Amino acid sequence: MSQMAAFVGAAVGATLRTARTAAICGRSLSVSAPAATRATAPVRMMEAMNEDEARVTEDAKLFVGNLSWSTTDETLGVAFEEFGTVLDARVVMDRFTGKSRGFGFVTFDAAPSADQALEGMNGREVDGRAIRVDRANSRPQRRERRPREDMY
């Protein structure tokens, strides 16, 4: 989420809670809403913005497999730059050993760039290995973990 969206969301939330006038970027914002709406409107607005950003990111995110152990975030990003603006390139590392797990993810600014990279990079050699490129699957929602009652 952009800093401007966060700022506007916070200002709208504060205004809705107090049902008064606020100034945002030199403009006056006046809101009158029922009490139930005041509490939930900023949350709904921020959730909607996050869902829109997530949809765009999911369409533009690629899985990259069969990476060399020597491939870094930087070299992965550079390999995909020819297809568009790379927002994020990440090689997944083992949390205990600190070594590469042999796969990673590349996120582009737009889905068409990701489509071109999918076609152009699948099977291409990066750091001495032919990589496999595919669409990234969205991560399933994790259950919230509750503390076990018998632990203490």
HELIX and SHEET records of a PDB file:
HELIX    1   1 GLN A    3  THR A   18  1                                  16    
HELIX    2   2 ALA A   35  ASP A   59  1                                  25    
HELIX    3   3 ASP A   73  PHE A   80  1                                   8    
HELIX    4   4 GLU A   81  PHE A   83  5                                   3    
HELIX    5   5 ALA A  111  MET A  121  1                                  11    
HELIX    6   6 GLU A  149  MET A  151  5                                   3    
SHEET    1   A 2 THR A  21  ILE A  24  0                                        
SHEET    2   A 2 ARG A  27  SER A  30 -1                                        
SHEET    1   B 4 VAL A  86  MET A  93  0                                        
SHEET    2   B 4 SER A 100  PHE A 108 -1                                        
SHEET    3   B 4 LYS A  61  GLY A  65 -1                                        
SHEET    4   B 4 ARG A 132  ARG A 135 -1                                        
SHEET    1   C 2 GLU A 125  VAL A 126  0                                        
SHEET    2   C 2 ARG A 129  ALA A 130 -1                                        
END                                                                             
